Amino acid sequence: MFLLEKYPDFARDYLQADQYVSRDTLAADLIRIHQDSALRVLYDSVQVEFADISDIEQDLENAFKYIRHYYPNFQVPKVYTFVSGFNSDLVVTEDMIVIGLDFYLPADHSFQPDLARYMAVRYEREYLVPMIVLAISSRYNVVNPAENTLLSEMIYYGKAYHFVKAIMPCTSDQYIIGYTPEEISECWSNEEFIWSHFVENELLYETNPFEIRKYIGEAPFTDAISTKAPGRLGRWLGWNIVDDYQANQKVDLPILMMEADPEMVFRQSGYRPRRPE
């Protein structure tokens, strides 16, 4: 009960305390979970691994400062960390950020979330703050609901990744898009081939959700191109297009994020694949 009273907004908004008959009922559920032996071991592991989170706190503080630079009305949300029992990795709202630290244990830890390997590698400490900033970007990323093409999805994600890079300029692309350094290198080396695939197959204006998902959705690879090509290649290309648009048009981040015309962004980007040196 003490914790419920100490963190009323967490209890109300995350634990949904109002859905329980009484606070006593919620407290009883929490006590029962707390007494689970496996969860106790997981909790102890998190306590050891995250005994010092000053690096995360500093990165968040810096990110919030950058966001307020571009968006002076941005209100810094309260940040909570807890052990979710692998039920919830990250919740980001305007008022609150809730981090399930158990999801971010090292890859070699005996406790691991039930995720495909290609996704699990992104759940490590270094990815956490970029994930949070990526989630925050959605509130500023204006879209036109009438746009339902692959290009519109590419530009949406391109704007999102560009936002993270602007807020965390010293962060490696690896931690923003979730590719390994080797995958990023291969993408750059094969950018011309990747782009040719999109052009020759007239994919930019594709509206079939199943086709769009092949290039945007979570997957271990983009098999329409190659089983060696990482998934979500449409997002990566979109990021390149948005970067070129910003570089050529010299627009500030808030203006860029408000641009809801993906066709205009693409045309004015002057995007061309970089030829490998």
C-alpha positions in Angstrom: 0.0 0.0 0.0 2.9 2.3 0.8 4.2 2.2 -2.8 0.7 2.8 -4.2 0.4 5.9 -2.1 3.9 7.1 -2.9 3.4 6.8 -6.6 -0.3 7.5 -7.2 0.1 8.4 -10.9 2.0 5.1 -11.6 -0.7 3.2 -9.8 -3.5 5.0 -11.6 -2.1 5.2 -15.1 0.1 2.1 -15.4 -1.3 -0.3 -12.9 -4.8 0.9 -13.7 -5.7 1.0 -10.0 -9.2 2.3 -10.8 -10.0 -1.0 -12.5 -9.7 -2.9 -9.1 -12.5 -3.2 -6.6 -10.2 -1.6 -4.0 -6.6 -0.7 -3.3 -6.4 -3.7 -1.0 -7.2 -6.0 -4.0 -4.5 -4.4 -6.1 -2.0 -4.6 -3.2 -2.8 -8.3 -2.7 -2.1 -9.0 -6.4 1.2 -7.1 -6.2 2.2 -9.0 -3.0 1.4 -12.3 -4.7 3.5 -11.4 -7.7 6.3 -10.2 -5.4 6.4 -13.6 -3.6 6.9 -15.6 -6.9 10.3 -17.2 -6.5 11.3 -16.9 -10.1 10.4 -13.2 -10.2 12.5 -12.7 -7.0 15.5 -14.1 -8.8 14.8 -11.9 -11.8 14.4 -8.9 -9.5 17.8 -9.6 -7.8 19.4 -9.9 -11.3 18.0 -6.5 -12.3 19.2 -5.0 -9.0 22.7 -6.1 -9.7 22.8 -5.2 -13.4 21.2 -1.8 -12.9 22.7 -0.9 -9.5 24.0 2.2 -11.2 21.8 3.8 -13.8 23.5 7.2 -13.8 24.4 6.8 -17.4 20.8 6.3 -18.4 19.7 9.2 -16.3 22.3 11.5 -17.8 21.4 10.4 -21.4 17.7 11.1 -20.6 18.5 14.4 -19.1 20.5 15.4 -22.2 17.8 14.2 -24.5 15.1 16.1 -22.7 17.2 19.3 -22.9 17.5 18.9 -26.7 13.8 18.2 -27.1 13.0 21.4 -25.1 15.4 23.3 -27.3 13.3 22.4 -30.3 10.0 22.2 -28.5 10.0 24.7 -25.5 6.5 23.5 -24.4 7.8 20.0 -23.9 7.0 18.8 -20.3 9.6 16.4 -18.9 7.6 13.2 -17.9 8.1 11.3 -14.7 10.3 8.2 -15.2 9.7 5.0 -13.4 11.7 1.8 -13.5 10.4 -1.6 -12.4 10.6 -5.3 -13.0 7.7 -6.3 -15.2 8.2 -10.1 -15.3 8.7 -9.6 -19.1 5.2 -8.3 -19.4 6.0 -4.8 -20.5 9.2 -3.3 -21.9 8.5 0.4 -22.3 5.5 2.7 -22.0 5.8 6.3 -23.0 3.1 8.8 -22.5 3.2 12.6 -22.3 3.2 12.4 -18.5 5.1 9.2 -17.7 7.8 6.8 -18.9 7.7 3.3 -17.5 10.8 1.1 -18.1 10.7 -2.6 -17.6 14.4 -3.1 -16.8 14.2 -6.8 -17.0 13.9 -6.5 -20.8 17.2 -4.8 -20.9 19.4 -7.3 -19.2 22.5 -8.3 -21.1 22.1 -10.7 -24.1 24.1 -13.4 -22.3 21.9 -13.3 -19.2 20.0 -16.5 -18.2 16.7 -14.6 -18.1 15.6 -13.4 -21.5 12.3 -12.0 -22.9 10.3 -14.2 -25.2 11.4 -12.4 -28.4 12.8 -13.5 -31.7 16.6 -13.3 -31.7 16.8 -10.5 -34.3 14.5 -8.4 -32.0 16.0 -9.4 -28.7 19.5 -8.0 -29.6 17.9 -4.6 -29.5 16.9 -5.0 -25.9 20.1 -4.0 -24.3 21.1 -1.0 -22.2 22.5 1.1 -25.0 19.2 1.0 -27.0 17.0 2.1 -24.1 17.2 5.9 -24.4 17.1 6.0 -28.2 13.9 3.8 -27.9 12.4 6.4 -25.5 13.2 9.3 -27.8 11.9 7.4 -30.8 8.6 6.9 -28.9 8.5 10.6 -28.0 9.0 11.5 -31.7 5.5 10.1 -32.6 3.8 13.0 -30.9 5.5 15.5 -33.3 5.5 13.3 -36.4 2.6 14.7 -38.4 1.0 12.4 -41.0 -1.7 12.6 -43.6 -4.2 9.8 -42.8 -5.2 9.7 -46.5 -1.6 8.6 -47.4 -1.4 4.8 -47.4 1.6 4.1 -49.7 4.9 2.5 -48.9 6.5 5.8 -49.5 4.4 7.4 -46.8 5.5 4.7 -44.3 9.1 5.2 -45.4 9.0 8.9 -44.8 7.2 8.5 -41.5 10.0 6.2 -40.1 12.6 8.3 -41.8 11.4 11.4 -39.9 11.3 9.4 -36.6 14.9 8.2 -37.0 16.0 11.7 -38.1 14.3 13.1 -34.9 16.3 10.7 -32.7 19.6 11.6 -34.4 18.9 15.3 -34.0 18.1 14.8 -30.3 21.0 12.4 -29.7 23.6 13.5 -32.3 26.4 11.4 -30.8 24.5 8.2 -30.8 25.5 5.5 -33.3 22.9 4.6 -36.0 23.1 1.1 -34.6 21.2 2.1 -31.5 18.6 4.2 -33.4 17.5 1.7 -36.1 18.6 -1.5 -34.4 20.9 -2.9 -37.1 24.3 -4.3 -36.3 27.3 -2.3 -37.5 27.9 -5.1 -40.1 24.3 -4.7 -41.4 24.6 -1.0 -41.6 27.8 -1.3 -43.6 26.2 -3.9 -46.0 23.2 -1.6 -46.5 25.5 1.3 -47.5 27.5 -0.9 -49.8 24.4 -2.1 -51.5 22.3 1.0 -51.4 22.2 1.4 -55.2 21.0 -2.2 -55.6 18.4 -1.8 -52.8 17.1 1.4 -54.4 17.0 -0.2 -57.8 14.8 -3.0 -56.4 12.3 -0.4 -55.1 12.3 1.5 -58.4 12.1 -1.4 -60.8 9.3 -3.0 -58.9 7.4 0.3 -58.6 7.2 -0.1 -54.8 7.1 3.5 -53.7 3.4 3.9 -54.4 2.4 0.4 -53.4 -0.8 0.4 -51.2 -1.2 -3.3 -50.5 -0.6 -3.7 -46.8 0.9 -7.1 -47.2 3.5 -5.8 -49.7 4.2 -2.8 -47.5 4.8 -5.0 -44.5 7.6 -6.8 -46.4 9.7 -3.7 -46.4 8.5 -1.9 -43.2 7.4 -4.6 -40.8 9.6 -6.4 -38.2 11.4 -9.3 -39.8 14.8 -11.0 -39.6 15.5 -10.1 -43.2 14.0 -8.6 -46.3 13.6 -11.8 -48.3 12.1 -10.0 -51.3 15.6 -8.6 -51.8 17.9 -11.1 -50.1 18.0 -13.3 -47.1 21.2 -11.4 -46.2 19.4 -8.1 -46.2 18.1 -7.0 -42.8 14.4 -6.4 -42.2 12.8 -3.0 -42.3 14.8 -1.8 -45.3 12.0 0.6 -46.3 12.5 2.4 -43.0 16.3 2.7 -43.6 15.8 4.1 -47.1 13.2 6.5 -45.7 15.7 7.7 -43.2 18.2 8.4 -46.0 15.6 10.3 -48.0 14.6 12.5 -45.0 18.2 13.2 -44.2 18.8 14.4 -47.8 15.6 16.5 -47.6 16.7 18.2 -44.5 20.2 18.8 -45.9 18.9 20.2 -49.2 16.0 22.3 -47.9 17.7 23.4 -44.6 14.5 23.1 -42.6 14.4 23.1 -38.8 13.4 19.9 -37.0 9.9 21.1 -35.9 9.1 22.1 -39.5 10.4 18.8 -40.8 8.3 16.8 -38.4 5.2 18.7 -39.4 5.6 18.0 -43.1 2.9 15.5 -43.9 3.4 15.3 -47.7 5.7 12.3 -48.3 5.7 12.9 -52.1 7.0 16.4 -51.6 9.7 15.3 -49.1 10.8 12.7 -51.6 10.9 15.0 -54.6 12.6 17.8 -52.8 15.1 15.5 -51.2 17.0 15.0 -54.4 17.8 11.5 -53.1 20.2 9.4 -54.9 22.0 6.3 -53.6 25.6 6.8 -52.6 28.0 4.9 -54.7 30.4 2.8 -52.6 34.0 4.2 -52.6 
